[in-house]
Amino acid sequence: MSLRRKLQVWKMGIVNYLDALKLQEKLCSNRKTNKIPDTILSLQHPPTYTLGKRRTYHNLLVPEAELKNIGAELHYTERGGDITFHGPRQAVIYPIISLREIGLGARKYVETLELAMIELASLYGVNARPGIKGRQEYGWEIRKLISLGITCHGLAFNIDPDLNYFKHIVPCGIVDKGVTSLRRETRLDLPADEVIQEQLIQCLARLLQYGAIQWRQDDSYLLETYEIR
C-alpha cells in the first residue's frame, strides 16, 4: 500500500441522520466510479435511534409515539445489526473508501476500525479491548464505549453523550452490556469534540496507511452540491 495515498475528510458538525444517509449513498456511487477520492464524513447527529434490517422492534423499550417527547427520531435502515442510538457529543465517522485499493478484505477492515477506536481510547488512558467475535460492540468489563457498522454505515464513539437515551433501548440487542462514554471512564476535562474526532480519524488514517489528510469544512457546499437540502 502506498504511503502517498490521500484521504479527504469533511468536518460537518451536526447533520440530520437522513441527510447524512442520502449523502453517503451519493458519495458511494461517485467513489465506485472514481469521481471522488477516499472520503470520510466526520459529524454528529441530533438524537436519533436507528433499527437495522432485522427490525428488532422489541429492543425499543418505549412506544415509538413517545420518542418525540424525549426529542428523538426513529429511522429504519438497511444496515446489519440491531437498534442503536446516535446523538450530540458522539463522534460519528462514515468512511467511503475503496477496500480494493487499500488491499483489505471486509474482516480486516472491520478489525482496523476497531483498532482505531481502541487507540483513541488509549490516548486518554482507557484500556478498551475488541468485542466478542460476532458481536458489533466493543469496550471493557461490562460496558460499551464504541459501536461499529461497516463501510457507508460508519462507526460511533461515545465522547460524552446523554446516556439516558440508551435507557430506552437494548443497545445493539445486547442485554448484558451497559453503555459508557470517554468522559465517564476518564473523569477528565476533555478537549473539544472536534479535536477528539480529528484524533479518531488520524488513528484510522495511520492504520490504513494514508500519507496525507485533506481537511475540508464547508458542509453546506457538500450538501448543496449533492442536492441533499
N, C-alpha and C positions, 0 to 999 in steps of 0.2 A: 504494500500500500504506500502511495506517495505521500510524503510529508508536505508537499506543496498544495495539496487539495485545500480548497477554501469552503468555509461554512458561512452561509448568510443567516443572520438572526434578526428577526423583527421583534422589538420590545413594544408590547401593545397595551399594557395597562389592564383595566377590567373590560372584558368583552362578553357579551351575551353568548350563551352556550350554542344556540342555533346559528348565530352569525359565524362563530368560530368553526363550527362543523361544515357549513357551506364553503367557507374559505379554504379549509383543509381539502375538501373534495376537489375544488378547482385547482389548487396548487398541486395536488397529487397528479391530476391529469396533465398538467404542464410539466411536472417533473418526469413523467413517463416518456414524454416526447422531447425531453432535454431543452425545454424553453426556459427553465429556471435551474439554478444550481441547487445542491443540497441545502435545505432550508429548515430553520426551526422557528416556530411561533412561541414566544415567551409571553405568558399572560396570566391573568386570574379571571375567575368567573364570579358573577353575583351568586347568591345562594341557589344551588341547583342540585337536584337529585337526578340520576340517570339510571335507567334499567337497561340491561343487556337484552340480547335477542331471545334469551330463555324466558323473559317476562316473569321473573320470580316475585310476583306481587305480594306474596306472604311475608317477604322480608321488608316491606314498607309497613311500619308499625302504627301508623296513624292513617285515617281516611284521607284519600287524595284531596278531597274538598277542603281539608283543614290546612293544607300546605300554604295556601295563600295567606292564612292568618299568621304564619310564622315567617312570612316574607320569602318563601322559597317556591321554585318551579319544579315540575317533574317532566322529564323528556324521555322518550323511548328511542333507543338506539339499536343499531345492528352489530354492535361490538360484542365480543365474548364477555364472560364474567357475569357478575351479579350486580346488585344495586350498590351505588356509591354516591358520595356527596362531593361537590366542589363549591368553594366559596372564597371570599376575601381572606387574605393572609395565607393562602395556599398557593405554592409555586406550581404552575402548570406549564409544561412544555410539550409541544407537538412536533416531533422530528418528521420531516418529509424528505427522506433520503433514499438513495439507491443502494440497497444491500448488495447488489451485484457489483457495483463499482467499488465498494469498500471491502468486498470479499468476505462477507459474513453470511452465515445461514441464520434462519429465524431464531433458533435456540441460542446461539452465541450472541446474537444481537440483544435478546432479552436479558441474558446474563450481564451484558455490558451496561445496559440501562440500570440494572440492579447495582452494579459496582459504582456507577457514577453517583447514585444516591447514597450509597454506603460511604463513599469517600467524602461526600459533602457533610454527612452527619459526623464523620470523624474529625473534620476541621473544627468542630465545636465540642470535641471530647465525648461524643456519643458513640458507644460501641454497638452499632447496628450490625445485623447479620442477614444473610439471604433467607428468604422464606422457605417454607416446606415445599418440596417438589410437588408440582401440580396445583399449588395454590398461588394466586396472584396477590400475595400480601407479604410484607417484609417488616421486620422490626426486631425486637428483643424481648425477652421474658414473655409476658402475656399481652403485650400491647403492640399496636400497629402504628408505624410512622409514615410509611410510604406505600402507595398503591400503583399499579402498573397496568397499562394497556399496551398494545403493540402498534407500531407504525403510526397511522393517522390518529389513533386514539391517545397516544402520548402517555405521559406519566404525571403524577401529582405528588408533591412533597409538602407535608404539613409544617408550615413555619409557626404560625400562631393563629389558626382559625378558631372560630367559636365552636368548640367541641360539643356543645349542646345539640347541634344539628344532627350529630351522629346517633343521638339517643332515639331518634325517630325511625331508625333503620337497623337491620342486621348488616353491618358493613361487609361488603363482598360476600355475604352469605355465611360468614364465619362466626359461629355463636360463642366460641371460647377465646376470642381475642378482643381486647379493648382497643381504643384509639388514643393516640397521644400526639404530641407535637414537639418540634425542636425547642420551643420556648418552655414547655412543661418539663422536658427532660434536662434542660441545662440551667434553668432559672437565671439565665444571663440577660443582660440588656443587649439584644441582638441588633445588628446593623439593619438598615432599611431592607425591605423585602426585595427591592430591585437588585441590591447588592448580592443577596443570597441566591436569587435566580441567576444572576450572572455567574456566580461561583458554580452552580449546578451545571450550567451549560459549558463552562470551562473544563469541568471534570469530564463531562461526556465527550467534548471535542478532543481532549488529550487521549482518552481511551480509544477513540475511533481514529486517531492519528490525523486529524486535520492540522494543516500547517498554519492557518490563519482564520480568524473570525471577523466577518464584516458585520458590524452592529448597525442596525437601522431602527428608527424610532417613529416614523410618520405613519401611524396606524390608520389614520383617516385616508391617506393616499392609497394604502393597500386595499382597504375595504371598498373604496370608491372605484379603484381600478378594476376590481373583480365584481363590481356591481352587487355587493352584499347589502348595502344600505340604500 
